Amino acid sequence: MGDIKDLSHKDAIKKMKELAEDIRICMFCTKTEKIPFDTRPMGTQQVDEEGNFWFFSASDSDKNSEIKQDEDVQLLYSKPSDSHFLSIAGKATISKDKKKIDELWNKLAEAWFKDGKDDPRLTVICVRPSEAHYWDTKNGKMISLLKIAISAISGKQMDGGIEGELKI
């Protein structure tokens, strides 16, 4: 059993930013009122200073259409190799904010938008978290692996995890 360490405000935003920017790709879920959700991998472009998550998306995508019908979304980040996990529930908004597009634009985005920053289909999605939870290691990857090995040999249960609510 791990420790519980809830974080709030700046500490919560720092933890979300740290995990999301390390993992980069999340499963972006829409239609969250039904199971299974409509889910697809999405690359996180930014977690800003207010804790908002930013993504590029095409205006004609199913995802944009689904957000227009229901703004509730779920973001699921997972990096098992480092025992880093993050779950975000929030509200998504879609815009064509040219300033934000310019700020976030990168060479990799050209793979999806052939006309670059001027592609008429290019939109940005902002997800404002309403609930968040994380799972992490107390001591980092190497110490955690060592503790798991010792636990397997000794038969004693390992206590290497930490988790908590992230309140913005």
C-alpha positions as CSV (number, residue, x, y, z in Angstrom):
1,M,0.0,0.0,0.0
2,G,1.4,3.4,-0.9
3,D,1.2,6.8,0.7
4,I,-1.5,9.3,0.0
5,K,-0.3,12.8,-0.8
6,D,-3.0,15.2,-2.1
7,L,-1.7,18.3,-3.8
8,S,-3.4,21.6,-4.4
9,H,-3.0,24.8,-6.4
10,K,0.6,25.4,-7.7
11,D,1.8,22.0,-6.4
12,A,-1.0,20.2,-8.2
13,I,-0.4,22.1,-11.4
14,K,3.4,21.4,-11.1
15,K,2.7,17.6,-10.7
16,M,0.2,17.5,-13.6
17,K,2.7,19.4,-15.8
18,E,5.6,17.1,-14.8
19,L,3.7,13.9,-15.5
20,A,1.9,15.0,-18.7
21,E,5.0,16.5,-20.2
22,D,7.1,13.4,-19.4
23,I,4.5,11.0,-20.8
24,R,3.4,13.3,-23.7
25,I,0.7,11.0,-25.2
26,C,-2.6,10.5,-23.5
27,M,-5.8,8.6,-24.2
28,F,-8.3,11.4,-24.9
29,C,-11.8,10.2,-24.1
30,T,-15.0,11.8,-25.2
31,K,-18.6,10.6,-24.8
32,T,-17.8,9.9,-21.1
33,E,-21.4,9.4,-20.2
34,K,-21.4,5.9,-21.8
35,I,-19.0,3.0,-21.6
36,P,-16.9,2.4,-23.5
37,F,-15.8,6.0,-24.0
38,D,-14.7,7.1,-27.5
39,T,-11.0,7.1,-27.0
40,R,-8.0,8.0,-29.1
41,P,-4.3,8.8,-28.5
42,M,-3.4,12.5,-28.5
43,G,-0.2,14.4,-28.1
44,T,-0.2,17.0,-25.3
45,Q,1.1,20.3,-26.7
46,Q,1.2,22.1,-23.4
47,V,0.1,22.2,-19.8
48,D,-0.1,25.9,-19.0
49,E,0.5,27.8,-15.8
50,E,-3.2,27.6,-14.9
51,G,-3.2,23.8,-15.3
52,N,-5.0,23.7,-18.7
53,F,-4.1,21.0,-21.2
54,W,-3.7,22.0,-24.8
55,F,-4.0,19.8,-28.0
56,F,-4.1,20.3,-31.8
57,S,-7.1,18.8,-33.5
58,A,-8.8,19.0,-36.9
59,S,-12.1,20.8,-37.1
60,D,-13.7,18.0,-39.0
61,S,-12.6,15.2,-36.6
62,D,-15.0,13.0,-34.7
63,K,-13.4,14.3,-31.5
64,N,-14.3,17.9,-32.2
65,S,-17.8,16.9,-33.2
66,E,-18.2,14.9,-29.9
67,I,-16.8,17.8,-27.8
68,K,-19.4,20.2,-29.4
69,Q,-22.1,17.8,-28.2
70,D,-20.6,17.2,-24.8
71,E,-17.7,19.1,-23.3
72,D,-16.9,16.5,-20.6
73,V,-13.7,14.6,-21.4
74,Q,-11.2,12.3,-19.7
75,L,-7.4,12.3,-20.2
76,L,-5.5,9.2,-19.2
77,Y,-1.7,9.2,-19.1
78,S,0.3,6.1,-18.4
79,K,4.0,5.3,-18.3
80,P,4.3,1.9,-16.6
81,S,8.1,1.7,-17.0
82,D,8.4,4.6,-14.5
83,S,5.2,3.9,-12.6
84,H,3.8,7.3,-13.6
85,F,0.0,7.6,-14.1
86,L,-2.3,10.5,-14.3
87,S,-6.1,10.8,-14.8
88,I,-7.8,14.1,-15.6
89,A,-11.5,14.8,-15.9
90,G,-12.5,18.1,-17.3
91,K,-14.3,20.4,-19.7
92,A,-13.0,20.8,-23.3
93,T,-13.4,23.9,-25.5
94,I,-12.4,24.2,-29.1
95,S,-11.0,27.4,-30.7
96,K,-9.0,28.7,-33.7
97,D,-7.1,31.1,-31.5
98,K,-4.3,32.2,-33.9
99,K,-2.1,33.4,-31.0
100,K,-2.3,30.1,-29.2
101,I,-1.7,28.1,-32.4
102,D,1.4,30.2,-33.1
103,E,2.6,29.6,-29.5
104,L,2.1,25.8,-29.7
105,W,3.1,25.1,-33.3
106,N,5.8,22.6,-33.9
107,K,7.3,20.7,-36.8
108,L,5.6,17.5,-35.8
109,A,2.1,19.0,-36.2
110,E,2.8,19.4,-40.0
111,A,2.2,15.6,-40.3
112,W,-1.5,16.2,-39.6
113,F,-2.0,19.7,-41.1
114,K,-0.6,20.0,-44.6
115,D,-1.0,23.7,-44.8
116,G,0.9,24.3,-41.5
117,K,-0.4,26.9,-39.1
118,D,-2.6,28.3,-41.8
119,D,-4.5,25.0,-42.4
120,P,-8.2,25.9,-42.3
121,R,-9.0,22.7,-40.3
122,L,-6.5,23.4,-37.5
123,T,-8.0,24.0,-34.1
124,V,-6.8,23.9,-30.5
125,I,-8.6,22.1,-27.7
126,C,-8.2,23.4,-24.2
127,V,-9.1,21.0,-21.4
128,R,-9.8,22.6,-18.0
129,P,-9.4,20.0,-15.3
130,S,-12.2,19.6,-12.8
131,E,-10.8,16.4,-11.1
132,A,-7.4,14.8,-11.2
133,H,-5.6,11.9,-9.6
134,Y,-2.0,10.7,-9.9
135,W,0.0,7.7,-9.0
136,D,3.8,7.9,-8.8
137,T,6.8,6.4,-7.1
138,K,8.3,7.7,-3.8
139,N,11.9,7.1,-4.8
140,G,12.2,7.0,-8.5
141,K,12.5,4.1,-11.0
142,M,15.8,2.5,-9.9
143,I,15.0,2.5,-6.1
144,S,11.5,1.2,-6.9
145,L,12.9,-1.7,-9.0
146,L,15.3,-2.5,-6.2
147,K,12.5,-2.5,-3.7
148,I,10.4,-4.8,-5.9
149,A,13.3,-7.3,-6.2
150,I,13.8,-7.2,-2.4
151,S,10.1,-7.7,-1.9
152,A,10.0,-10.7,-4.2
153,I,12.9,-12.3,-2.5
154,S,11.9,-11.6,1.1
155,G,8.1,-12.0,0.7
156,K,7.5,-8.7,2.4
157,Q,5.1,-6.3,0.7
158,M,6.7,-3.2,-0.9
159,D,5.6,0.3,0.1
160,G,7.0,2.3,-2.8
161,G,4.0,4.1,-4.3
162,I,2.4,7.5,-3.7
163,E,-0.9,8.8,-5.0
164,G,-3.3,11.6,-4.5
165,E,-5.9,14.0,-5.6
166,L,-4.8,17.1,-7.5
167,K,-6.9,20.1,-6.6
168,I,-6.6,23.2,-8.7
